[in-house]
Amino acid sequence: MFGMADGDPTLGLWNWSIGKRIDADRVRGALAGALERSVVPLGGAGVLCDVYHVGGDFPTLVDVFLAPAGFAEATTASAVSVRLGEAVLLPDDTLNPTRYVLAEPDGTLRPVHVDEVETDDGPERRHLRPCTGSDAACALGPGCGGSRFRPTAG
């Protein structure tokens, strides 16, 4: 399965944010290592990956097009996080607009909430906090309890 932390059948499109400003070639290299495939900028042949920068706490945005079959998004994001030594934020399997999965550099995957503001350069994400089930953002439908990434005890 692909997309939204492996719960959405959107084939081959991943959208991530990284918790530090990182060079595009380094991001593509980490992704290539995780996938064991060629990862190239848009217009190339292989897994296509666009990397650009915005403000906020997760300033590197990564769009992966044509992600290969057989690779779970959350597992791949975790592997990229480990390779980069930086947190990677990816959409979760709910439709809650503030809820994401955080892949941490130690390989941990956990649910979080972030505030998002759309800018001319792209979405800026700030104010990371754990998804505990009691955060006001958890009340936004659909609830966080239906995710395979369950809220953590606060």
C-alpha positions as a Markdown table, in Angstrom:
| # | Residue | x | y | z |
|---|---|---|---|---|
| 1 | Met | 0.0 | 0.0 | 0.0 |
| 2 | Phe | 1.1 | 3.6 | -0.5 |
| 3 | Gly | 0.3 | 7.1 | 0.6 |
| 4 | Met | -0.9 | 8.5 | 3.9 |
| 5 | Ala | 1.2 | 6.2 | 6.0 |
| 6 | Asp | 0.3 | 3.2 | 4.0 |
| 7 | Gly | -3.5 | 3.5 | 4.5 |
| 8 | Asp | -4.4 | 5.2 | 1.3 |
| 9 | Pro | -4.3 | 3.5 | -2.1 |
| 10 | Thr | -2.7 | 6.5 | -3.8 |
| 11 | Leu | -0.1 | 4.7 | -5.8 |
| 12 | Gly | 3.4 | 6.1 | -6.0 |
| 13 | Leu | 3.0 | 9.6 | -4.6 |
| 14 | Trp | 4.6 | 10.5 | -1.2 |
| 15 | Asn | 4.8 | 13.9 | 0.3 |
| 16 | Trp | 7.1 | 14.4 | 3.3 |
| 17 | Ser | 8.7 | 17.2 | 5.3 |
| 18 | Ile | 12.1 | 17.0 | 6.9 |
| 19 | Gly | 13.0 | 18.7 | 10.2 |
| 20 | Lys | 16.0 | 20.4 | 8.9 |
| 21 | Arg | 17.0 | 22.2 | 5.7 |
| 22 | Ile | 18.8 | 19.5 | 3.7 |
| 23 | Asp | 20.3 | 19.6 | 0.2 |
| 24 | Ala | 18.3 | 17.9 | -2.5 |
| 25 | Asp | 21.1 | 15.5 | -3.6 |
| 26 | Arg | 21.5 | 14.3 | 0.0 |
| 27 | Val | 17.7 | 13.6 | 0.3 |
| 28 | Arg | 17.7 | 11.8 | -3.1 |
| 29 | Gly | 20.7 | 9.7 | -2.0 |
| 30 | Ala | 19.1 | 8.7 | 1.3 |
| 31 | Leu | 15.9 | 7.7 | -0.6 |
| 32 | Ala | 17.9 | 5.8 | -3.2 |
| 33 | Gly | 19.6 | 3.9 | -0.4 |
| 34 | Ala | 16.3 | 3.0 | 1.2 |
| 35 | Leu | 14.7 | 1.9 | -2.0 |
| 36 | Glu | 17.8 | 0.4 | -3.6 |
| 37 | Arg | 16.8 | 2.2 | -6.8 |
| 38 | Ser | 17.8 | 5.2 | -8.8 |
| 39 | Val | 16.2 | 8.4 | -7.5 |
| 40 | Val | 16.3 | 11.4 | -9.8 |
| 41 | Pro | 15.0 | 15.0 | -10.1 |
| 42 | Leu | 11.8 | 15.6 | -12.0 |
| 43 | Gly | 12.3 | 14.9 | -15.7 |
| 44 | Gly | 14.7 | 12.0 | -15.3 |
| 45 | Ala | 14.2 | 8.3 | -15.5 |
| 46 | Gly | 13.6 | 6.3 | -12.3 |
| 47 | Val | 11.9 | 7.2 | -9.1 |
| 48 | Leu | 11.2 | 11.0 | -9.4 |
| 49 | Cys | 11.9 | 13.2 | -6.4 |
| 50 | Asp | 11.3 | 16.9 | -6.1 |
| 51 | Val | 13.0 | 18.6 | -3.1 |
| 52 | Tyr | 12.3 | 22.3 | -2.1 |
| 53 | His | 12.5 | 24.5 | 0.9 |
| 54 | Val | 10.0 | 26.5 | 2.9 |
| 55 | Gly | 9.9 | 28.1 | 6.4 |
| 56 | Gly | 8.7 | 26.4 | 9.5 |
| 57 | Asp | 10.0 | 23.6 | 11.7 |
| 58 | Phe | 10.1 | 21.1 | 8.8 |
| 59 | Pro | 11.7 | 23.3 | 6.1 |
| 60 | Thr | 12.6 | 20.6 | 3.5 |
| 61 | Leu | 9.7 | 19.3 | 1.5 |
| 62 | Val | 10.0 | 16.1 | -0.5 |
| 63 | Asp | 7.6 | 14.9 | -3.2 |
| 64 | Val | 8.3 | 11.4 | -4.4 |
| 65 | Phe | 6.6 | 10.4 | -7.7 |
| 66 | Leu | 6.4 | 6.9 | -9.1 |
| 67 | Ala | 7.4 | 5.2 | -5.8 |
| 68 | Pro | 8.0 | 1.6 | -6.6 |
| 69 | Ala | 5.5 | -1.2 | -5.6 |
| 70 | Gly | 6.3 | -3.3 | -2.6 |
| 71 | Phe | 7.7 | -0.4 | -0.4 |
| 72 | Ala | 5.6 | 0.8 | 2.5 |
| 73 | Glu | 5.7 | 4.5 | 2.8 |
| 74 | Ala | 6.1 | 4.7 | 6.5 |
| 75 | Thr | 8.9 | 2.1 | 6.5 |
| 76 | Thr | 10.7 | 3.9 | 3.7 |
| 77 | Ala | 10.3 | 7.3 | 5.5 |
| 78 | Ser | 11.8 | 5.7 | 8.6 |
| 79 | Ala | 14.8 | 4.4 | 6.7 |
| 80 | Val | 15.3 | 7.8 | 5.1 |
| 81 | Ser | 15.1 | 9.4 | 8.5 |
| 82 | Val | 17.7 | 7.1 | 9.9 |
| 83 | Arg | 20.0 | 7.8 | 6.9 |
| 84 | Leu | 19.6 | 11.5 | 7.2 |
| 85 | Gly | 19.7 | 11.7 | 11.0 |
| 86 | Glu | 16.7 | 13.9 | 10.9 |
| 87 | Ala | 13.0 | 13.6 | 11.6 |
| 88 | Val | 10.6 | 13.0 | 8.6 |
| 89 | Leu | 7.0 | 14.0 | 8.8 |
| 90 | Leu | 4.5 | 12.1 | 6.6 |
| 91 | Pro | 0.7 | 12.1 | 6.3 |
| 92 | Asp | -1.0 | 9.5 | 8.5 |
| 93 | Asp | -4.0 | 7.3 | 7.7 |
| 94 | Thr | -6.7 | 9.6 | 9.0 |
| 95 | Leu | -8.3 | 12.6 | 7.3 |
| 96 | Asn | -7.4 | 14.8 | 10.3 |
| 97 | Pro | -5.6 | 17.8 | 8.7 |
| 98 | Thr | -3.2 | 18.3 | 11.7 |
| 99 | Arg | -2.2 | 14.7 | 12.2 |
| 100 | Tyr | 1.0 | 13.1 | 10.8 |
| 101 | Val | 3.3 | 10.3 | 11.5 |
| 102 | Leu | 6.8 | 11.3 | 12.6 |
| 103 | Ala | 9.6 | 9.0 | 11.5 |
| 104 | Glu | 12.5 | 9.6 | 13.9 |
| 105 | Pro | 16.2 | 9.1 | 13.3 |
| 106 | Asp | 16.2 | 6.0 | 15.7 |
| 107 | Gly | 13.6 | 4.3 | 13.4 |
| 108 | Thr | 10.6 | 5.1 | 15.7 |
| 109 | Leu | 7.3 | 5.9 | 14.0 |
| 110 | Arg | 4.8 | 7.9 | 16.2 |
| 111 | Pro | 1.7 | 9.9 | 15.7 |
| 112 | Val | 1.9 | 13.7 | 16.1 |
| 113 | His | 0.0 | 16.9 | 15.4 |
| 114 | Val | 1.4 | 20.0 | 13.8 |
| 115 | Asp | 0.0 | 23.3 | 12.8 |
| 116 | Glu | 0.2 | 24.0 | 9.1 |
| 117 | Val | 0.0 | 27.3 | 7.2 |
| 118 | Glu | -0.1 | 27.4 | 3.4 |
| 119 | Thr | 2.3 | 29.9 | 1.9 |
| 120 | Asp | 3.3 | 30.8 | -1.7 |
| 121 | Asp | 6.3 | 28.5 | -1.4 |
| 122 | Gly | 4.4 | 25.6 | 0.1 |
| 123 | Pro | 3.1 | 24.4 | 3.4 |
| 124 | Glu | 4.9 | 25.4 | 6.5 |
| 125 | Arg | 4.6 | 23.1 | 9.5 |
| 126 | Arg | 5.2 | 24.2 | 13.1 |
| 127 | His | 4.4 | 23.4 | 16.7 |
| 128 | Leu | 4.9 | 19.6 | 16.7 |
| 129 | Arg | 3.2 | 17.8 | 19.6 |
| 130 | Pro | 2.4 | 14.2 | 20.4 |
| 131 | Cys | -1.0 | 12.8 | 19.5 |
| 132 | Thr | -2.3 | 11.8 | 22.9 |
| 133 | Gly | -6.0 | 11.6 | 22.1 |
| 134 | Ser | -6.6 | 14.6 | 24.4 |
| 135 | Asp | -5.1 | 17.3 | 22.2 |
| 136 | Ala | -7.7 | 19.7 | 20.9 |
| 137 | Ala | -6.6 | 18.7 | 17.4 |
| 138 | Cys | -7.6 | 15.1 | 18.1 |
| 139 | Ala | -11.2 | 16.2 | 18.2 |
| 140 | Leu | -11.1 | 17.2 | 14.5 |
| 141 | Gly | -12.8 | 14.5 | 12.6 |
| 142 | Pro | -12.3 | 11.7 | 11.9 |
| 143 | Gly | -10.8 | 10.9 | 15.2 |
| 144 | Cys | -7.2 | 9.8 | 15.9 |
| 145 | Gly | -8.3 | 6.6 | 17.6 |
| 146 | Gly | -9.2 | 5.0 | 14.2 |
| 147 | Ser | -5.6 | 5.1 | 13.0 |
| 148 | Arg | -3.2 | 2.2 | 13.0 |
| 149 | Phe | -0.9 | 4.7 | 14.7 |
| 150 | Arg | -2.7 | 5.0 | 18.0 |
| 151 | Pro | -2.5 | 8.0 | 20.2 |
| 152 | Thr | 0.1 | 7.7 | 22.9 |
| 153 | Ala | -0.5 | 8.2 | 26.6 |
| 154 | Gly | 0.0 | 11.8 | 27.5 |
